[in-house]
Amino acid sequence: MTKTRTALRPLALSIALALPLLAQAQQSAPDEKTARKAVTLDAVQVTADRRVENIQDVPMAITVVDGEKLTAFTSSGEDVRVLSARLPSLNIESSFGRAFPRFYIRGLGNTDFDLNASQPVSLVYDDVVQENPILKGFPMFDMADVEMYRGPQGTLFGRNSPAGVIRFSSARPEQTFGGYARIGYGTYGTANLEGALTGGLTPTVSARLSVLHQRRDNWVDNLYNGPGKDLEGYRETAARLQLLWQPTDTFEALANVHVRALDGTARVFRAGAIAPGGNRLAAGIRRDQVSLDGANKQTLDGDGASLRLRWNLGGVTLHSITGYEHVKVYSRGDIDGGSVYVFPPVLPGQALFPAESADGLPYHRQLTQEVRLESNDWGRFDWQAGAFWFNERIRVDSFSYDGFGGPQTGYATQRQDNTAWAVFASGDYDLTPAFKLRGGLRYTHDSKDFTAQRVTGPFGPPIAPIHVAPRGSNVSGDLSGLYQLSPNTNVYARLATGFRAPSVQGRLMFADASLPASELVTVANSEKVRSLEIGLKRQLWDNRVRLGLAAFHYQVSDLQLTAVGGIANVARLLNARRARGQGLELDLEAWLSEALYVTAGASINDTRIQDPTLAVFGCVLDLCGVRDPVNPDPARPGTYLIDGNRLPQAPKYVANLTARYGVPVGRGEFFVFTDWAYKSSASFFLYDSVSFRSQPKAEGGLRVGYSWRDGEREVALFGRNITNAMYATSGIDFNNLTGMLNEPRIWGVQFSVKF
């Protein structure tokens, strides 16, 4: 079998899973009596265009995750990373654990681990943009749904999003009294408590209080300090209060106040976790054991508020969204991941030298304001226009330490003030009853003022403050057409452009102070994306099957990338001349019978860096087996050319499947729910290597339970990562073959009540 055919196996498997389901639905369709009895799909309402629309009528690739799926996915306390590969073309990873998720859509993302890093994927929580990567980790609880829009966005709301948008929507307050409570307990003392209360306070005011508490006991034994469970535990609490005032049919005000507190251990790094000469885990690696001679802890406190106003003025509706976010975080870990230092390090637990550091965000404040005016049923032509303002001020502190809980040996700091504003407009016009055109434009201006300095350092003298102030502006837009081939079939094409403002990187803790300022604090130029997408959306067999297909191609100019290590011993921003991505995506959901509901998704993402002269440093002592050609430029010794490499953390194949089977038993329903997510191999870094690549892996979940009283009571047994798959999700390349592992298998029980 050829290499190409072997590579296509994951997609073929996904299609093979989907086709029998379609066939089964088709066989039952001709029977009119059966069709009447069969359950049909409800219309999925989305807000991709800032209006409530049927997903079939929106000309872009969209995937929606409803509340029931989220309940299953998060039953053992998982954070937002659980969505990785459970939506087409989506990958999420983190070197900070629960505190700092990094998102990638269609291969576009940012591996930068600094606390001021910008990401091309925009996350919007209850209509408020969450810009800082720490904000993007806010827990999912009491959710209405999660929507993912793939491809460049920005002509309708928020900040520019060259890769796409993930939108989280909380359940809204209701006048009728109600709520729910859910409690779960599982392996390693994992507890998950969630609940909400809603109801009317007056005839015009309703409220909703939502709370979450998650915890897990320490379950990893640090052999260095003797027996006992020391690591990977956490306690996380979050709450949200919403007040909805609706004095008339034409006005509403929705206020939102939310808080979050996290206390636990930081990400556990494991020196030598990856075997030399391959991307498999090293022999003897155990998930519940590690040997670290450094301290490990993580704390986070955040709060925020928003006010969303809506006035129906007759022919138009005016929207105002005001947001405030604030977060503080401190994360300290043994970065070398070991306790034995030898040359060269070749075994688990061995490293070149000790490295213990911490990062803190002692000050953060984000303010946003969006104003938008939209038409109300103007016939064949509808439009909306608005303005967006954003300001964020942050301070990042970096520390280094000597030994297990030893004294501080270094301190560096960064300060950044980012202000951006934009105006945007869009419209759609029905050329005929079957053909609709949509288009929009956006102008953005973004400015940053950044200062970094090293007060003390473990390897060198202080570095005086270095100040940079990059600016960027851009006009972007989109144009799409949707044609209705039949009442159940739409085809569309979408051309869109996106923009990411200049970024700054200046981690100076371990930098060589003799280098020029331009090597110590680096600036990446503006990034621009051009994307073309064509797709088909179809409902089949009496609305029992919904199918979405999309093909896309994009090209990025001046792609912003992060290179770690090298002669400067800092993380450096750089621009690739070009990069391109292309692929296919599938979304499918179907009722195969009254008892069986399935969803499936799959994607192919083929990404390439296109820059013949771009070179980066490889891993330490080439322990990882760099496969790129050596750079012949004598001015850049020790570097490798990365032209033609795939983008980092961009698996070529992603596939997912869920299935729910329920049958009446007694006065209730017995059900089984399972979900599976597959990701093919992906590189951790810009260079291509033998070892620093993830393994192709599938993870599965299972939920078996009984519900009664029309679903108001439910008890279920659950399992997450039920095959106990163990693999490296990311790595660190400056000291040894250091890796970070995925979550362990968790079994548990959950009880919920609705009222």
Secondary structure, 3 states (H helix, E strand, C coil): CCHHHHHCHHHHHHHHHHHHHHHHHHHHCCCHHHHHHCCCCCCCEECCCCCCEEHHHCCCCEEEEEHHHHHHHCCCCCCHHHHCCCCCCEEEECCCHHHCCEEEECCECCCCCCCCCCCCEEEEECCEEECCCCHHHCCCCCEEEEEEEECCECCCCCCCECCEEEEEEECCCCCCCEEEEEEEEEHHHEEEEEEEEEEEEECCEEEEEEEEEEEECCCEEEHHHCCCEEECCEEEEEEEEEEEEEEECCEEEEEEEEEEEEEECCCCCECCCECCCCCCECCCCCCCEECCCCCCEEEEEEEEEEEEEEEECCCEEEEEEEEEEEEEEEEEEECCCCCEECCCCCCCCEECCCCEEEEEEEEEEEEEEEEEEEECCCCCEEEEEEEEEEEEEEEEEEEEECCCCCCEEEEEEEEEEEEEEEEEEEEEEECCCCEEEEEEEEEEEEEEEEEEEEEECCCCCCEEEEEECCEEEEEEEEEEEEEEEECCEEEEEEEEEEEECCEEECCCCCCCCCCCHHHHCEEECCEEEEEEEEEEEEEECCCCEEEEEEEEEEEEEEEEEEECCCCCCCCEEEEEEEEEEEEEEEEEEEECCCCEEEEEEEEEEEEEEECCCCEEECCHHHCCCECCCECCCCCCCCEEECCCCCCCCCCCEEEEEEEEEEEEECCEEEEEEEEEEEECCCECCCCCECCCECCCEEEEEEEEEEEECCCCEEEEEEEECCCCCCCEEEEECCCCCEEEECCCCEEEEEEEEEC
